Amino acid sequence: MEDRKRKRIYIFCVVLFLLGGGLFFYNVVKSFSGLGSTLSEYAFPGSHSIRLEERGLYSIYHQYESVSDEGRISSESVEERSIVVYLKKVPGTENVELKVPDSKKRYSYMGKKGVKILEFENPEPTGYLIESFLSAPSRDASYTLVLEHGFEMTRLKGILLSQAFLLAPTLFAIILFMRTYIRS
């Protein structure tokens, strides 16, 4: 009877460990595949109407490299210094203060690369008109700006949650295994 009970506990420990590992890998894949939903791409020069539903700090990145069906597309010829961006609240014409970030954070996601050029605070869900052009006009100079909210936090939360899913059941299984092993 005692032997049968011990086998059940061992099987439970193994199942718990496998469940933790499965949740770990599922959450890692889910968090990294969900990152694209926090990034919104807009082609410029020109203007776009956007609606931001979430409050908080938003960042504007210059996407200097991307991937398409034709291969790699690079817009490195466009310098970040020459990009002019205006952001206005809609309805109305109130300009939103855009700040130059302290550091030039970069991102690389699914073959796309960008550098952070501006950031702003969105105090409430509202619509905006984003306009951008180059201060030194050049022929056929098109570029992509990426608007993001919580990209770094989404990745960080996903990694931390994944580690918790792996470590908590594993530690519980080890403690349970050691407890039954020491008793015998």
TORTI-73750 format. One record per residue (C-alpha): x, y, z; residue number from 1; residue in three letters. Coordinates in nm, 2 decimals. Layout:
<rs>
       u       v       w    n  res
       X       Y       Z  NUM  ala
...
</rs>
This chain:
<rs>
       u       v       w    n  res
    0.00    0.00    0.00    1  met
    0.28    0.24    0.09    2  glu
    0.46    0.15   -0.23    3  asp
    0.16    0.23   -0.44    4  arg
    0.11    0.56   -0.26    5  lys
    0.48    0.65   -0.33    6  arg
    0.44    0.57   -0.70    7  lys
    0.14    0.80   -0.73    8  arg
    0.33    1.08   -0.57    9  ile
    0.63    1.02   -0.80   10  tyr
    0.39    1.02   -1.10   11  ile
    0.23    1.34   -0.97   12  phe
    0.57    1.51   -0.94   13  cys
    0.66    1.41   -1.30   14  val
    0.33    1.53   -1.43   15  val
    0.36    1.86   -1.23   16  leu
    0.71    1.91   -1.38   17  phe
    0.59    1.84   -1.73   18  leu
    0.29    2.07   -1.68   19  leu
    0.52    2.35   -1.56   20  gly
    0.75    2.30   -1.86   21  gly
    0.45    2.29   -2.10   22  gly
    0.31    2.61   -1.95   23  leu
    0.66    2.77   -1.97   24  phe
    0.70    2.70   -2.34   25  phe
    0.34    2.79   -2.43   26  tyr
    0.37    3.13   -2.25   27  asn
    0.71    3.21   -2.41   28  val
    0.56    3.15   -2.76   29  val
    0.24    3.34   -2.67   30  lys
    0.43    3.64   -2.53   31  ser
    0.66    3.67   -2.83   32  phe
    0.39    3.61   -3.09   33  ser
    0.17    3.88   -2.92   34  gly
    0.44    4.14   -2.94   35  leu
    0.34    4.25   -3.29   36  gly
    0.00    4.36   -3.17   37  ser
    0.16    4.64   -2.97   38  thr
    0.34    4.77   -3.27   39  leu
    0.16    4.99   -3.53   40  ser
    0.34    5.08   -3.86   41  glu
    0.27    5.39   -4.06   42  tyr
    0.43    5.48   -4.40   43  ala
    0.54    5.84   -4.44   44  phe
    0.57    6.12   -4.56   45  pro
    0.21    6.21   -4.51   46  gly
   -0.05    6.19   -4.23   47  ser
   -0.26    5.92   -4.06   48  his
   -0.55    5.93   -3.82   49  ser
   -0.50    5.70   -3.53   50  ile
   -0.70    5.61   -3.21   51  arg
   -0.51    5.52   -2.89   52  leu
   -0.72    5.33   -2.64   53  glu
   -0.47    5.27   -2.36   54  glu
   -0.33    5.53   -2.13   55  arg
    0.04    5.56   -2.07   56  gly
    0.37    5.62   -2.24   57  leu
    0.39    5.57   -2.62   58  tyr
    0.70    5.56   -2.82   59  ser
    0.77    5.64   -3.19   60  ile
    1.04    5.44   -3.36   61  tyr
    1.20    5.50   -3.70   62  his
    1.19    5.15   -3.86   63  gln
    1.51    5.16   -4.06   64  tyr
    1.50    4.80   -4.18   65  glu
    1.21    4.56   -4.26   66  ser
    1.14    4.24   -4.44   67  val
    0.88    4.19   -4.72   68  ser
    0.81    3.94   -4.99   69  asp
    1.07    4.11   -5.21   70  glu
    1.34    4.07   -4.94   71  gly
    1.50    4.32   -4.70   72  arg
    1.39    4.68   -4.73   73  ile
    1.62    4.94   -4.58   74  ser
    1.55    5.31   -4.52   75  ser
    1.89    5.38   -4.36   76  glu
    1.93    5.67   -4.61   77  ser
    1.67    5.86   -4.41   78  val
    1.84    6.01   -4.10   79  glu
    1.65    6.03   -3.78   80  glu
    1.75    6.39   -3.74   81  arg
    1.57    6.49   -4.06   82  ser
    1.24    6.33   -3.96   83  ile
    0.98    6.59   -3.84   84  val
    0.67    6.46   -3.66   85  val
    0.36    6.65   -3.54   86  tyr
    0.09    6.49   -3.33   87  leu
   -0.24    6.66   -3.28   88  lys
   -0.54    6.56   -3.08   89  lys
   -0.86    6.50   -3.28   90  val
   -1.11    6.67   -3.25   91  pro
   -0.94    7.00   -3.21   92  gly
   -0.60    7.12   -3.30   93  thr
   -0.42    7.08   -2.97   94  glu
   -0.06    6.98   -3.04   95  asn
    0.08    6.70   -2.82   96  val
    0.42    6.75   -2.67   97  glu
    0.67    6.50   -2.82   98  leu
    0.99    6.44   -2.62   99  lys
    1.32    6.31   -2.74  100  val
    1.40    6.01   -2.53  101  pro
    1.71    5.99   -2.30  102  asp
    1.84    5.69   -2.48  103  ser
    1.81    5.57   -2.83  104  lys
    1.65    5.23   -2.77  105  lys
    1.65    4.99   -3.06  106  arg
    1.42    4.70   -3.13  107  tyr
    1.45    4.40   -3.35  108  ser
    1.14    4.19   -3.41  109  tyr
    1.07    3.94   -3.69  110  met
    1.33    4.09   -3.92  111  gly
    1.23    4.45   -3.86  112  lys
    1.47    4.69   -3.69  113  lys
    1.40    5.03   -3.55  114  gly
    1.53    5.31   -3.32  115  val
    1.33    5.51   -3.08  116  lys
    1.32    5.88   -3.18  117  ile
    1.02    6.03   -2.98  118  leu
    0.79    5.95   -2.70  119  glu
    0.47    6.10   -2.56  120  phe
    0.21    6.05   -2.29  121  glu
   -0.15    5.95   -2.37  122  asn
   -0.36    6.06   -2.07  123  pro
   -0.69    5.92   -2.20  124  glu
   -0.83    5.72   -2.49  125  pro
   -0.86    5.96   -2.78  126  thr
   -0.79    6.01   -3.15  127  gly
   -0.48    6.17   -3.30  128  tyr
   -0.36    6.30   -3.63  129  leu
    0.01    6.21   -3.69  130  ile
    0.19    6.40   -3.96  131  glu
    0.55    6.35   -4.06  132  ser
    0.79    6.47   -4.33  133  phe
    1.16    6.52   -4.38  134  leu
    1.32    6.85   -4.30  135  ser
    1.56    6.81   -4.59  136  ala
    1.33    6.68   -4.87  137  pro
    1.47    6.42   -5.10  138  ser
    1.32    6.24   -5.40  139  arg
    1.13    5.91   -5.33  140  asp
    1.23    5.92   -4.96  141  ala
    0.97    5.71   -4.79  142  ser
    1.01    5.58   -4.44  143  tyr
    0.81    5.39   -4.18  144  thr
    0.74    5.51   -3.83  145  leu
    0.63    5.26   -3.57  146  val
    0.40    5.35   -3.28  147  leu
    0.43    5.13   -2.98  148  glu
    0.29    5.10   -2.63  149  his
    0.43    4.85   -2.38  150  gly
    0.65    4.65   -2.62  151  phe
    0.93    4.61   -2.36  152  glu
    0.68    4.53   -2.08  153  met
    0.49    4.27   -2.28  154  thr
    0.82    4.09   -2.34  155  arg
    0.93    4.12   -1.98  156  leu
    0.60    4.01   -1.83  157  lys
    0.59    3.71   -2.07  158  gly
    0.94    3.60   -1.97  159  ile
    0.88    3.65   -1.59  160  leu
    0.54    3.47   -1.61  161  leu
    0.70    3.19   -1.81  162  ser
    0.98    3.14   -1.55  163  gln
    0.72    3.13   -1.27  164  ala
    0.52    2.86   -1.46  165  phe
    0.84    2.66   -1.49  166  leu
    0.99    2.72   -1.15  167  leu
    0.69    2.70   -0.92  168  ala
    0.57    2.35   -1.02  169  pro
    0.93    2.23   -1.05  170  thr
    1.01    2.34   -0.69  171  leu
    0.69    2.20   -0.56  172  phe
    0.76    1.87   -0.73  173  ala
    1.12    1.86   -0.59  174  ile
    1.00    1.93   -0.24  175  ile
    0.72    1.67   -0.26  176  leu
    0.97    1.42   -0.41  177  phe
    1.23    1.48   -0.14  178  met
    0.96    1.47    0.14  179  arg
    0.85    1.12    0.03  180  thr
    1.20    1.01   -0.04  181  tyr
    1.32    1.11    0.31  182  ile
    1.02    0.94    0.47  183  arg
    1.11    0.60    0.31  184  ser
</rs>
